[in-house]
Amino acid sequence: MGFIQNYDDLPMNWVGDWAGRRAALTPQRTALYDSFTQKAYTFQEMNDRACRVGTYLTGALGLRKGDVITLICRNRIESIDLYLACGKLGIILAPLSQRLKKPELDDLMARLQPSVLFHENQYAELVSTVSVPASVQTVINIDDDHNQFENVILKTDPREINIPLTMNDRCLYVHTGGTTAVPKICIVSYRQMVWNSFDILATGLAGFGNKVLITFPFFHIGGWNTFTPLFHAGITSILMREFNPGLMLELIHEGRVENFGAVEAMLQFLIAHPKFAETDFSQLKTITTAAAPCSKAVMQTFLDKGIPISQTYGMTEAGPSNFAYIPRSDSMEELLTNAASIGTSMFHCDAKIVDPESGNETNPGETGVLRLRSPHNFDGYLDDPARTGKVLDQEGWIDTGDLAMREDGLVFIKGRADNMFISGGENISPEEIEQTLMKHPAVAGAICAGISDPKWGQVPAALVMLHAGKSAVEAELKAFCREGLADYKVPQHIRPVTELPLTGAGKLNRQAVVTLFSG
C-alpha cells in the first residue's frame, strides 16, 4: 500500500470552499460591509449567496470545472459572489480591468476563451466594442434595468454545489503588465492563494484590525490578496466600489476602518481632501503601503496622527505578498528611519539578491536582482512557456526584475532591472506605448520611459521621431494613444526629436529619456 506522494494533487473538499468553511465556523460574524449600499452581510449570508450563484452557473449556464468566467466590474459584492461560487466549483475567474481599451481587451479575451462575460452596466458601452470570441455563450449585465443578478441569479434555489478540488487547481487568471506589448496572464492556483494567506496571517499583517478596508481593485491580484486572508481569518472586509478619498475618510471617521493598504498616490489624495483635517483617525490602527516606496513626507503626516505606516512588497508571480516591514519597536521614528526599506521576507518566503551576470549572491551593501521562492509562486503564464522560463527557474526561484540591496538585515528596492515601471500601483510596459505611438501615420519611431512624478511615483514620457514631411503635435499624439491605451499608460509628455537616443550597443536608451525630461 503506497502513500500519497503530493497532497497538493489530492482533491479535498475544503479547497476553494472559503464561503462554506467560514460559514460553518462563524456563521453570524460580519463578513462584509458594503459602503455603497450600507449593508452588512454575515458569513452565512455570503455562503448562501455563493451557493445561489454557483447553482445558477452550473444549472442555468452549464458551466463546469475548468471553464473560464471574465468579469469587468468595480469592487462590488457581485464580484465576491462570483469568486466564492467559482471556488466551490473549480471555475476559473478572470477579472479584467475596466481601464483597458478595446485592443487590450480583445487580446485578453482571445487568449482566455471565456464561457461567460459578466460586466457592470457602467461599462456596457465598453463591452459593446469588444470582439467577443465564439467561446462566450452569454454576456450578463449584472445591474442594468432588468437587474439579472439580483432578480434572477440570487433568486435561484440554492443547493450544495461544492466539489473537491486540489491545491494545484487553477483559481484565477490575472493579467499584469510586463516588458513586452502583450499583457501577461498569470495562472494563480488555490495553493498560491492559500499559502499567501498563511504568509500574511503568520507575518501579522492581517492582525492589525478586525475591520479592514479593501482599496485595491479586484482586477489586480491585490484586491483578492486582501480579501482572501481576511475571509480565511474571519475578519470583516469593508468594501468600496472604487477608490474615493472622501468616502474613505468618512468610513475612517465613523470608526468602520481599522486597517487598510494603499499606494502612495492614494494617501496623497487623502491628505489633499478637504475632509482630512476634520477626520477622526482614532480607530485607525495601521496603514501598509505597496507597489513603490512611500515618501517620508507622506509617512510623517500619518505618523503625526499616531498611525504606524510601513512598507510591503510583492508581485503577482511570486506572492503576491513577499516582504513586509514589521516595526521592531514602538518608536515612530524607527519607521521614518527605515522608510525606504521593504523589511524582510515573509514567514514562508525565501529571498536572495544575486549578481545579474554571475547569478551569485551579493554581499550586504551591494546591488543585485531580487529573487523569490515560496509555496505561493504562480504556475506560469497562460500558454506562454517561453516567457515563464524567463522569470521562473527549475529550482522555483522567481526573478522579480527588481534591483535590491540588503543592509543591516533589511532589504531596499533600488529600481528595476528591466524596462517596466510602476505608476500609481499600475505596471506599465514602455514597449506597449512605443508600439501604439508608431501606429500613428506621422510617427517613424518612438521611445518611452518612466520619469519621476510626485503624485504617481512615475509617469510615462516619450520621444518621437516623425516621418519626413509629416507633423503631429503633442495633444494629437496623446489623443491617438487614448484610443488604444488605458489612460494611465498615455504619456504625460511627448516631445519630437530628430533621432532616437541609442546605447553603445545600438539599443534604445531609455535612461536618456529619463535624463532629458528630468533636466
N, C-alpha and C positions, 0 to 999 in steps of 0.2 A: 504494500500500500504506500503510495507516494504522498508527499506533502505539497501544499500549494507553493509554487515557485515565486509567484509575484502577486501580492494582494491588490496591486493597482489594476490588474487584469481580471479580478474576481468581481462579478456582479453582486452588488449589495443593495438592500432596499433603501438605505438612508442616503445614498449618494444622489445629490440633486434635489432631494425632497426636503429642502430647507423649511418650507412652509409647514409641512405635516409634522416634522420633528419638533419644531419650535412650538407649534400649537399644542402638541401633546405635553410639553414640559411646562409652558407658562401661557395657557390659553387666554387668560383675562388681562395679561400685561399689555400695555400700549406698545404696539409695534411701529406705528407711523402716525405722524401729524401732518396733514396736507394743509399748507399755509394758504393755498388758493381757495379751497372750499371751506377751510377752517373746521375740518372734520378729523377726528381721531379714530384709528382702527386698531383693534386688538389683534394679537397673533392668530386667534381662532378665526376672526373675520378675514384676515389676509389669506388663511388657508382655504376658507370657503370660497373666496373669490378665485383663487388659483385653481381649485377643483372645477369650478364652473367654466372658467376659460379653457382649461385643459380638456374638459368633456366636449366643448364646442370644437376645439381644434381637431380632436380625433373623430368625434361623431359627425359633425356637420361638414368639416373640411377634409376628413380622411387622412390627416397627417400622421406620420409615424416617426419612430426614432431615426435620426439622421437627416430628416428633412430640415430645410432652412427657412426661417422667417426673417424678413427685413422690416425695419421699423424706422420711420422718420418722424421724430417726435421730441418735444421738450421733456423735462423731467416730470412726468405725470404718473399718477398711481397706476394708470393702464400699462405703462412701461414695466412697472414692477410686477403687475399681474401676469404679463406675458413671460417675464423672466422666471417667476416662480412656477408657472404652469409648464414651461419648457423644461425646467429642471425635473419635474415629475415624469416627463415623457421622453427625455433624451432628444428633444427637438433643439436645433441649434439656432440661437438668436443672434442676428447680425444687425446691430443698430447702425444707422447711417447718419452722418452729420447733416443737419438742415442748412449748414453754412456752405456746403458744397454746391457747385453749379452742375448743369446738365452733363458736360463732358466727363466730369469726375464721377458722377452718379451712374452714368451709362457704363463706364468701365467697371465699376464695382458690381453693379447688377449683373453684367455679363459673366463675371467670374464667380459670383456667389451662386447664381442659378437658383434663386429662392422659389418656394412654392407659393408664398403669400407675401404681399406687401401691405403692412399697416402704416397708416400715416395720420397725423393730426390735420384737422380741417384747415388750420392756418397755413399749411404747406400744400394744399390741394393744387394750386397753380403750378408750383414747382414740380410736383409729382406728374402733372399732366404733360410736362415737357420731356419726361424721362422715357428712354427707349426700354420698355418693359420686355424682358425675354419671354420666350414661349413657356418656360417652366412655371411662370406665375399663373396660377389658376384663378386667383381673385385678388382684387385690391380693396382694402377695407378702410374707409374713413371713420375714425373712431369717435368723432364728435361733431358730425355735420347735423343738419336738421333732423335726420332720422335717428341720430344717436344710437347707431347699431350696437356699439359696445355696451352701453348701459341698458338698452331696451331689449336686446336680443341675446348677446353673448353672456352677460351677467344674469340673465333670466333663465339660462339653461339649467335644468335639473342636474345638480352635481352628483358624480359617482366617484368611487375610489379609482383613480386613474394611474397611480404611481406604479412604475415598473423598475426592476433592479437595473442599475447602471454601474459601470466600472469607473474608477477614478481616472482612467485614461480616455474615457469617452469625451467627446467634444461638447463644450458648454457654450462658448461664444466664438464668433468671428469678429475681430475688432480691427478696423482699418486704422492705419497710422502713417504719418509722413515718413519720408525716407530720403535717401540721397539720389534717387532717380525720379523721373517724372511719373512713373506708375506707382500708385499707392500700394503699400504692403498690406496684406490681410493676415493678421496673426491668428493662429489656431490656439485657443485658450481651452484647456481641459478642466474637468472638475478637480483633478489633482492640483492644478495650478491655483484655482480659486480657494480650495480647502487649505492648502499649505500657506497661501498668502494670508488667509485669516489667522491661522496658527501664529504666523510671524508677527502680525500686527498685535494680536492679543498677548503673546508672550513678551514682546518688546515693551508693551504697556501703552501703546498709542490709543487704544480704544477704551482705556480705563480712566480717561480724564473727564468723564462726564456720562450721565445717563440719558442725555438729550443732545444728539449730535446733528448739526445741520449739514446736509449734503449740498455742496456748492459746485462740484464738478459734474459736467454733463454726462448723461448715460450713453452718448455715442463714443465717449472715451472709456477706457478701462478704469479711469479714476473714479467715475461715478459708481460703477459696480464694485470697485475695490473699496469704496467707503461703505456702501450699503451692506454687502455680504457679511463682513465680520460683525457689523452691528446686529444684523439679524441673527447670526450664529450665537452671539453673546446675550441676546435678549435685550438689547439697548434700543431705545426709541430713536427712530430716524425722523428728522424734520425735513420736509420736502418743500423746495421752491421750484417752480416750473422753469425758471431761468434766473441767472444772476440779476438781482435787483437790490442795489445798495440801500435804498430807502426801506424796503420791506425787511431786509436783513437786519437793519438797525432796530426796526420795530420789534422783531422777534427777539432780539437780544435784550431790548428794553423790557419786554414783557416777561423775561426770565425763561423763555422757551428754549434757549440755546446755551449749552454749557461748553461746547467744543465745536470747532469747525476747522477745516483745512482750506487753504486758498493759495493762489498765486499772487505775487506782489501787486499786480495791477488791480486785483480785487480790493486789496487793503487800501490802495491809493484812492480808489473810488469811495470807499467808506469814509476815509479821513476827509475827503473833499466835500462830502454831502452835508447839507445844512443841518441835518438831524444829529450829526456826530457829537457835537458839543453837549447836547442835552440828553444823550443816551445814557441809561443806567447800565454799566458794564459789570455790576457786582456779581451777577450769576455766571458770567463767562469765566471758565476756569483756565483755558489754554487755547492757543492757536498754533497750528502747524502749517508751514509753507512748503510748497513743492514747485517743481518744474525748473526753477532757477533760484540762485541765492537771493535772499531778501536784503535790501539795503539797511544799513544801521539806522538811518533817519526814520524809516517806516517802523522798524522794530522798536525804536525808542518811544514812539508815540503810544504804543500799546503797553510797553513796559512801564511807562509813567502812570498808567492806569492800573498797574499791578497785575497785568495779564502776561504770563510767560508766553514767549513766542520762539519757536525754534524750527530748524530746517529738517526736511525729509528729502529722500531721493529715490528714484526708481525708474524703470522703463517697462513698457508692456511686455517686451520679450523676456525680461529677466525677473519679473516680480509679480505685479508691478510695484511692489514695495520692497526696497532693499537696504536702505540706510535711514537712520534717524539720529538726530542729536537729542539725547536724553540728558537733561541737566544733572550735573554731578553734585550740585549744592542748591540751597535756597536763594542764592545770590542772583539777582537780576543782572548784575554786572558781568557775571560769567557768560550769560547768553550774548551780550554785546561783544565781549572779548573774542568769542568764538563764532561770531555772526556768519562768517564766510564758510564755516565747516558744515558738512552734512553728517558729522558724527562718526558713528561706527556701523558696520554692517549688522543687520538684524539677527535675531536669535538663531535662525536656521539658514543663514546665508553666508557662504564663503565669498571672500573678495580678495583680489590681488591686483597690484599695479605693475605692469610689465613694460619693458622697453619694446616699442613697436617693431623694431628691426630684429632684435635677437630673441624676443619672447621671454627673456629672463626677468625675474622680479627686480624692481628698482629698490634702491636704498631710501631710507627716510630723507625727505627734502628734495628728492629727485622726481621729475615729472614723467609720467608714462601713461599708458592706456589702461583704464579700469576694466577689469573683467570680473564677472559674477557667476556663481554657480549655486543652485539651490533646488529643492524639490518643487519650487514654483517657477521653474523655467517654462517658457512656452513650448509648444510642439512644432514649431517651424512656421514658415509662411505657406499659405494655401497654394498648392500646385506650383511651388517655386523652390525646388531643392537647391538650385544654384545660389539663390540669394540667402537661403537658410544656411548653407555651408559657409557663407562669408561671416556670419555672426555667431554660429554655434558649432563648436568643435566636438570631436568624438569623445572627449572627456567631460563634456557637459558644461564647458565654460562659454559664457556669452560675452562677446566683445561689444562693449557699450558704445564705442566710438567717442567716449569722453576722456579727455586728458585729466589726470588727477595726481595729487601729491599727498603723501602721508607724513604727518608731523605730530609728535607728542601723542601718538595713538589715535589721532583724528585724521579724517580724510577731507581734502579740499578739492573741489572741482575747478580746473584751471581753463577749461574751454573744450571745444570739440575737435576731435581728430579728423573728422570728415567735414563735409560742407554744410550739412543740415544745421539749422539754427532754430531757436525757440523764441516765439513772440507771444507774450501773454499766455503761456502754457501750451501753445499750439506748435507742433513740429512743422517746419517749412523746408521744402526742398528747393534750393535755388535753381536747379536744372529744370524743374517744372515751370517756374516763372520764365526762365530763359526761352524754353520751347514755345510757351504761349506768346511771348513778345515777338518771336521770329515768325509767327504766323501772320503778323501784320505785313501788308504788302510793301510798306516802306522800310522795314527793318531787315538788314542784312546779317546782323549778328547782335548778340546780347550777352551780358554777364551780370550776375546778381549776387549779392551777399547780404548778410545781416549786419546792420550797424546799430550802435548803442542808442537806446531810447529811454528816457527817464520813466516813462509810464509802462511800456510793454517789455522792457528788458532789451529787446532787439526788434527792429523792423526791417523789411526788405527795401533795398535800394538797388538801382540798376543803371548800367551804362548801355547805350545802344549805338550801333553803327548803322547808318542809313545807306540805302542804295543810292548810287549816283543819280542826281536829278530828282530824288524823292524827298519829301519833307513830312514831318509829323511832330506836333507839339506834345508837351508832357500830358496835358489834360486829355488829348485824344488817345494816347497810348494807355493811360490809366483806365479810360472808359472801355477800351478794347480788352484789357485784361479782365475787367469786371464781368465780361460776357462769359468767360471760361474758367474763372478762378474764384474761390471764396474770397470775400472782402479782405480778410486778414492777410491774404497772400499777395494782394495788389501792392506793387512797390509804392512807398510813400514819396520816393524821389526817383525821377528818371532823367538822365542827362545824356545828350548826344555827344559822341566823341568821333574822332576821325579814324581811330583804330582801337581795338580792344587790348587791354593790358595782358601780357603773357609772362609766364615764368621763363627761366633759362631753358627749361626743358620743352618750351613751346606749349605749355598748358595754360588754361585760363587762370589768371592771377587774381583770385577773389580778395586777397589781402590788400591788393592795390585799390580795390573798390572801397574797402573799409577806410583805408588811409585817405583817399580822395574826399569822401564825404565827412570825414572826421576833422578835416583841416579847416 
